[in-house]
Amino acid sequence: MRTLRSAPQAGVPVFLRPPLAQDYVPWAALRAESRDFLQPWEPLWARDELTRGAFRRRLRRYAREQREDRAYPFFVFRESDGELLGGATLSNVRRGVAMACTLGYWMGAPHAGKGYMSAAVSLLLPFAFGELRLNRVEAACLPTNSASRRLLEKAGFQREGYARRYLRIAGEWRDHVLYACVAGDVEARVTGCLSPVTNHALPSVPGDEPGPPGDLL
């Protein structure tokens, strides 16, 4: 997969690339620091959630899902210094008559509310509609997650419904507000959003193992 980069004139420059083995230390540190901030919006963390072994299993799952055209995971980095900020994934890719996927993301607590994830989503949509040739990107968030709802609406997503007991978050089945963005909603300019020179393949690690649930909001 290519590295996705903000245009030079972007207000909050970020770049997205697939997770690599060398990302473990900053990833584990950021997730640990952000535990209390993230856990209300995510599935329950496994006991070994932040271990190197769990991260390696995560990479194997990512690599397998990309090979099978089922998911495209990215980490989000600040352009100025390369610091890891969070992650975003296009998962549950459906081809055929659907041509759709689901957007999920997380942002480290020190970096929340600074526009980084909005910038990341603005890169992912052209990638989804352009390079992946999808027609529809879906997202869901808890009704109480006002920051995520504002982010999606700012990015061009439209509210489409309300799903009861939609996902198990923090150990409980929770209702979610459903959003979607289709190719006609947002002008998908791939030129200027994708790096023309960098192309990262997800690491191929033998011995695929089941991994934890995919990253959500």
Residue pairs with C-beta under 8 A, 6 or more apart in sequence:
1 17
1 18
1 66
1 72
1 74
1 199
1 200
1 201
1 202
2 127
2 131
2 194
2 195
2 198
2 199
2 200
3 15
3 16
3 17
3 194
3 195
3 198
3 199
3 200
4 15
4 16
4 17
4 74
4 123
4 124
4 127
4 193
4 194
4 195
5 13
5 15
5 16
5 79
5 123
5 193
5 194
5 195
6 12
6 13
6 14
6 15
6 79
6 119
6 122
6 123
6 193
7 192
7 193
10 119
11 115
11 119
12 114
12 115
12 116
12 118
12 119
13 78
13 79
13 80
13 119
14 76
14 77
14 78
14 79
14 85
14 116
14 119
14 120
14 123
15 76
15 77
15 79
15 195
16 74
16 75
16 76
16 77
16 88
16 120
16 123
16 124
17 74
17 75
17 77
17 198
17 200
18 62
18 66
18 73
18 74
18 75
18 200
18 201
18 202
19 27
19 58
19 59
19 62
19 73
19 74
19 75
19 87
19 202
20 59
20 200
20 203
21 56
21 59
21 203
23 75
23 84
24 52
24 55
26 83
26 84
27 55
27 75
27 84
28 50
28 51
28 52
28 55
30 84
30 85
30 86
30 108
30 110
31 38
31 49
31 50
31 108
32 50
33 108
33 109
33 110
34 108
34 109
34 110
35 45
36 109
37 108
37 109
37 112
38 106
38 109
39 45
39 170
40 169
40 170
41 106
41 141
41 142
41 145
41 148
41 169
41 170
41 216
41 217
42 106
42 169
42 170
42 215
42 216
42 217
43 167
43 168
43 169
43 170
43 212
43 213
43 216
44 170
44 171
45 212
46 54
46 212
48 54
49 212
54 212
56 205
57 209
57 210
57 211
57 212
58 211
58 212
59 202
59 203
59 205
60 205
60 207
60 208
60 209
60 211
61 208
61 209
61 210
61 211
62 71
62 73
62 202
63 202
63 203
63 204
63 205
63 208
64 208
65 71
65 73
65 91
66 72
66 73
66 202
67 202
69 93
69 95
70 91
70 92
70 93
71 89
71 90
71 91
71 92
71 93
71 101
71 214
72 89
72 90
72 91
72 93
72 101
72 127
72 132
73 87
73 88
73 89
73 90
73 91
73 202
73 215
74 87
74 88
74 89
74 120
74 124
75 84
75 86
75 87
76 84
76 85
76 86
76 87
76 88
76 107
76 116
76 117
76 120
77 83
77 84
77 85
78 85
78 111
78 116
84 108
85 107
85 108
85 111
85 116
86 105
86 106
86 107
86 108
86 111
86 116
86 117
86 120
87 105
87 106
87 215
88 103
88 104
88 105
88 106
88 117
88 120
88 121
88 124
88 215
89 103
89 104
89 105
89 214
89 215
90 101
90 102
90 103
90 124
90 127
90 128
90 132
90 137
91 101
91 102
91 104
91 214
92 101
92 102
93 100
93 101
93 132
93 134
94 100
94 101
98 135
98 136
99 133
99 134
99 135
99 136
100 134
100 135
100 136
100 137
100 138
101 128
101 132
101 134
101 136
101 137
101 138
102 137
102 138
102 139
102 140
103 121
103 124
103 137
103 138
103 139
104 139
104 214
104 215
104 216
104 217
105 117
105 120
105 121
105 215
105 217
106 215
106 216
106 217
107 116
107 117
112 147
113 147
117 151
118 151
118 154
118 155
121 151
121 152
121 155
122 155
122 193
123 193
124 137
125 137
125 155
125 156
125 181
125 186
125 188
126 188
126 189
126 190
126 193
126 194
127 190
127 193
127 194
128 134
128 137
128 188
129 135
129 137
129 183
129 186
129 188
130 188
130 189
130 190
131 190
131 194
134 183
135 182
135 183
136 180
136 181
136 182
136 183
137 157
137 180
137 181
137 182
138 178
138 179
138 180
139 152
139 157
139 178
139 179
139 180
139 181
139 217
140 163
140 166
140 167
140 176
140 177
140 178
140 179
140 217
141 148
141 149
141 152
141 176
141 177
141 179
141 217
142 148
142 169
142 174
142 175
142 176
142 177
142 217
143 162
143 175
143 176
143 177
145 217
148 217
149 177
149 179
152 179
153 159
153 179
155 181
155 186
156 181
156 185
156 186
157 179
157 180
157 181
157 185
158 179
158 180
158 181
158 185
159 177
159 178
159 179
160 178
160 179
160 180
161 177
161 178
162 175
162 176
162 177
162 178
163 175
163 176
163 178
164 175
165 173
165 174
165 175
166 173
166 174
166 175
166 176
166 178
167 173
167 174
167 176
167 216
168 174
169 216
